[in-house]
Every structure is written in C-alpha cells, then in structure tokens.
Amino acid sequence: MNDRPQRNGDTEDPMRGRPDRKPVIAQMLAHRSIRKYTTRMPSDRTIKTIVRAGQQAAFAAQLYSVILTKDRAKHPFQAPLLFTVCVDFHKMGQIMKRRGWKWVSNDLYGLLLGIQDAACMAQNMVLAAESLGLGTCFLGHTPFAADQLAKEFKLPQRVFPLVQVAMGYPAEKPPARPRYPMDFVLFEKRYPRIAGAQLRRAMKTMDDGYLAQGYYRNVKLMLPLVTGQKETFDFDTYSWTEHISRKWGQWEKSPKRLRDLMGRRGLKV
Ligand SMILES: Cc1cc2nc3c(=O)[nH]c(=O)nc-3n(C[C@H](O)[C@H](O)[C@H](O)COP(=O)(O)O)c2cc1C
C-alpha cells in the first residue's frame, strides 16, 4: 500500500495516470447520483441489459425481486424508470415447498443475507446503467413506504421493499461528492483508535468538499433541530458531518416502526 499521507482529493481518482487503468474502474470513479432526468425513455433492450448485469452479481441465495415502473409523473425526480428492489423470502419459500422443506431459519439471518443479495444486484445495475450513459439515484426511504408499495405492487407476504433506484438519461452533471480519505476506511491488520488528527482530517475532507460545492446551500437543506435548540449553523458552516449527525442523532430512536412494517410483511424480527 502507498504510505503517502492523504490529502484532500486523494480519494477522487487514485488510478489517474496509470497505464493499467481499466474502463470499469474509470466508470466506477465517474459515479455521481443524478437527480434531474431528460424525458427520454430507455429502450427495453437497454433495460434488460442493465437488469441482466445486475443479476450476475454474486449472491448468497438470490433473495431479491425487482419491480419496474415507468410512470415518470409519479417517480421521484420524474425519472423515466423506477426500480423497487425488494428482499424476497417468498420465492425461496415456494422453491422449498416444492422440495418438501419448511423455512426454519430466523428472519434476521435471512435479512442480513437478503439485504446483501439485493444491494449487490442493485449496485451492479447502477454500474451497468452508468456504463450505458444513464444516470441513477438510490432512494433509501423505501422501507417506510412498505405498506403502500405492497398494496400498489401486490407484493406477497415475505417480500419487503428495501430500496428504490431512479434511472434515466441525465439532465445534469453534478460534481463528484467527496469520500472519506482512504486511511479512514481501510485499516491494515488492526482497527485504529478513531480520534485526533485522523478523525479531524476525515471530517474536514467531507465538510470542505461539500462546502466548496455549495451542496446544502444549492439544495436549500438544513435538517431542523427537533429538540428546539437554537440553530447556530448557516450555509457557510453547515456541511456533511453536521447533516449526517443530525440524522443519526435525532431520527427513528425506536425500532418499533420498522419492526411493525416488517411484521405486516410477514417477517419476524
Ligand atoms: C442506500 C442509499 C440510499 C440513498 N437514499 C437517497 C435518497 O433518499 N435521496 C437522495 O436524493 N439520494 C439518496 N442516496 C444517494 C446518496 O445521497 C449519494 O449516493 C451520496 O450523497 C453520495 O453522492 P454520489 O452518489 O453522487 O457520489 C442514497 C444512496 C444510497 C446508497
């Protein structure tokens, strides 16, 4: 591994200037989420290529299904395509029934593997789509819409909507969003103490990166303080580490809502 100290931007293009650079890595490093789309509808052939590439992801048990809708008017960002990626225990249950087996494994175990199956598949779809000139955006709120999506898509019991992926041809070219420096992600042999200069550098990389792009100012987004504390940030200071802390420091304290949603879908967690 390279021992050179990390500077801002080091994570942006580690393959720059390397003659052995592979097109697939260039594609991965060009990733940006897209939140503005043209009205152009991808062809069926393009859609099938993307889904087929998604399917070839590694799997534990293919515990997923994907529902496609093409109703721009109803989709986030008016994207032409919306894929609802579900963790699916129903199909496996049917296979097992035919084989004379009953599902006895606990659903937490099933979920851990099913989420990985679904996420690997979705990310492969995203990469394939981007390689064909399309843009994508994951939508993480999906589990909270499980009741409504189950009704809309007639999902059988034991199928749980995990994440949605908006897709279409991009109508914007956003800059690359920052990532942590690699020394905050990859730990060789042992996990370090997360403190001091390394922690400050990681936070600064993220915050300076988002501030330089004017990200939260442009989207006019500052998560409110639900405790009634006085706001001390403005768009010159509010950045990613404060934003993400406000989520994990305020939202969904109790697991009850998610457990109930999963329970209504036939999952026991
Ligand atoms: C699981 C997951 C859920 C996400 N949910 C949302 C979302 O609800 N809305 C949104 O605009 N972006 C969402 N994103 C996109 C992230 O905001 C985006 O990937 C991140 O800010 C980094 O930016 P980039 O993808 O352009 O590099 C999600 C991404 C993932 C992987």
The ligand as an ORCA input file, in Angstrom:
! r2SCAN-3c Opt
* xyz 0 1
  C     -28.880      3.182      0.342
  C     -28.883      4.580     -0.242
  C     -29.952      5.423     -0.013
  C     -29.986      6.704     -0.584
  N     -31.106      7.465     -0.426
  C     -31.192      8.658     -1.073
  C     -32.395      9.414     -1.027
  O     -33.381      9.035     -0.390
  N     -32.462     10.581     -1.721
  C     -31.393     11.038     -2.466
  O     -31.521     12.101     -3.095
  N     -30.226     10.340     -2.525
  C     -30.109      9.160     -1.863
  N     -28.961      8.413     -1.953
  C     -27.825      8.914     -2.743
  C     -26.776      9.498     -1.820
  O     -27.236     10.722     -1.305
  C     -25.463      9.674     -2.611
  O     -25.048      8.441     -3.115
  C     -24.360     10.272     -1.733
  O     -24.735     11.569     -1.333
  C     -23.038     10.358     -2.481
  O     -23.208     11.080     -3.696
  P     -22.886     10.433     -5.106
  O     -23.718      9.189     -5.252
  O     -23.258     11.471     -6.135
  O     -21.420     10.123     -5.116
  C     -28.888      7.150     -1.369
  C     -27.794      6.304     -1.577
  C     -27.790      5.021     -1.034
  C     -26.611      4.103     -1.326
*
